[in-house]
Amino acid sequence: MNPVNEPRGDRLSMGKVRILPRRNTARVSLKQRVRSAQIKKGVYLIPSLFTTGNLICGFFSIISTFSGQYLQAAVFVILAHLLDGLDGFVARLTKTTSQFGIEFDSLADLVSFGLAPAVLVYYWALLPWGTWGWLAACLYVVCGALRLARFNVQIGTVERSYFVGLPIPGAAEMIAATVLMYYFLGGEGATNKRFILLLVIYLLAGLMVSNFRYFSFKQLNLKKRHPFWLLVSAILFIKLTIVEPQIMFFTVFLLYTLSGPLLWGLTLRKRRRERREEVAEVIP
């Protein structure tokens, strides 16, 4: 018999080839199976409670903005940042860091430091701009979400001593500090705030998605010995904060916001000077 005319099934049977049926179910990776197993076992309670408090403060900030209590809304953003720092500190201290906690923290941060400050700055200063106002506030939220997504992707690949781009809590605190400083200076009823805040919101949105490096305080080791002048500086800082909290709060976050571009400029200047020195050594 001509093998060309043989049916396909006879050829496979003669060659002892066995065709297995196709699997209809999607394959699940080992990493996903491990994550699902961890969630089934439960979640860590204490860090999740702090994250929940962060989310609640963000929600209360939005409600305060809708009620016209802008100063109270700014205070709730500050409280949300405090709880956000505590949940990470407690998780690292008790070694209860988990993938669930990271995802939950990112969602809470998007509400407390993305949506809440955007709603606050829109109703407080950008409402007279109309479409341009809500577009600016929306851009802030979008850039904040991109900043959080990039942070989650870069975990484990970027040095922990710095952040890439302005952290979204820092951007939110800059908005809250501006509101506090405005009322501290007695600027109620002033109309120039809409011009300043429009520039500020675009600046913060750009810094969050930039590649500027910002110092991370997560790796600050308080257990080792430090210079004596650092203790004196900390005491003076605490005393000044107690005396003039609005001014110190605004100054600290303004300096931190500008530290990224300033450090980039200093680093660039240093590299250019080193290149000129290398060229001068090569060329007699």
Secondary structure as the mmCIF struct_conf table of DSSP 4:
data_model
#
loop_
_struct_conf.conf_type_id
_struct_conf.id
_struct_conf.beg_label_comp_id
_struct_conf.beg_label_asym_id
_struct_conf.beg_label_seq_id
_struct_conf.end_label_comp_id
_struct_conf.end_label_asym_id
_struct_conf.end_label_seq_id
HELX_RH_3T_P HELX_RH_3T_P1 PRO A 3 ASN A 5
BEND BEND1 GLU A 6 GLU A 6
HELX_RH_AL_P HELX_RH_AL_P1 ARG A 8 MET A 14
TURN_TY1_P TURN_TY1_P1 GLY A 15 LYS A 16
HELX_LH_PP_P HELX_LH_PP_P1 ILE A 19 ARG A 23
BEND BEND2 THR A 25 THR A 25
HELX_LH_PP_P HELX_LH_PP_P2 ALA A 26 ARG A 27
HELX_RH_AL_P HELX_RH_AL_P2 LEU A 30 LYS A 41
HELX_RH_AL_P HELX_RH_AL_P3 LEU A 45 PHE A 66
TURN_TY1_P TURN_TY1_P2 SER A 67 GLY A 68
HELX_RH_AL_P HELX_RH_AL_P4 TYR A 70 LEU A 93
TURN_TY1_P TURN_TY1_P3 THR A 94 LYS A 95
HELX_RH_AL_P HELX_RH_AL_P5 GLN A 99 ASP A 109
HELX_RH_PI_P HELX_RH_PI_P1 LEU A 110 LEU A 115
HELX_RH_AL_P HELX_RH_AL_P6 ALA A 116 VAL A 121
HELX_RH_PI_P HELX_RH_PI_P2 TYR A 122 LEU A 126
HELX_RH_3T_P HELX_RH_3T_P2 LEU A 127 TRP A 129
TURN_TY1_P TURN_TY1_P4 GLY A 130 GLY A 130
HELX_RH_AL_P HELX_RH_AL_P7 THR A 131 VAL A 153
TURN_TY1_P TURN_TY1_P5 GLN A 154 THR A 157
BEND BEND3 VAL A 158 VAL A 158
TURN_TY1_P TURN_TY1_P6 ARG A 160 SER A 161
STRN STRN1 TYR A 162 VAL A 164
BEND BEND4 GLY A 165 GLY A 165
HELX_RH_AL_P HELX_RH_AL_P8 ILE A 168 PHE A 184
TURN_TY1_P TURN_TY1_P7 LEU A 185 GLY A 186
TURN_TY1_P TURN_TY1_P8 GLU A 188 GLY A 189
BEND BEND5 THR A 191 THR A 191
TURN_TY1_P TURN_TY1_P9 ASN A 192 ASN A 192
HELX_RH_AL_P HELX_RH_AL_P9 LYS A 193 MET A 208
TURN_TY1_P TURN_TY1_P10 VAL A 209 VAL A 209
BEND BEND6 SER A 210 SER A 210
STRN STRN2 ARG A 213 PHE A 215
HELX_RH_3T_P HELX_RH_3T_P3 PHE A 217 GLN A 219
BEND BEND7 LEU A 222 LYS A 224
HELX_RH_AL_P HELX_RH_AL_P10 PHE A 228 VAL A 243
HELX_RH_AL_P HELX_RH_AL_P11 PRO A 245 VAL A 282
#
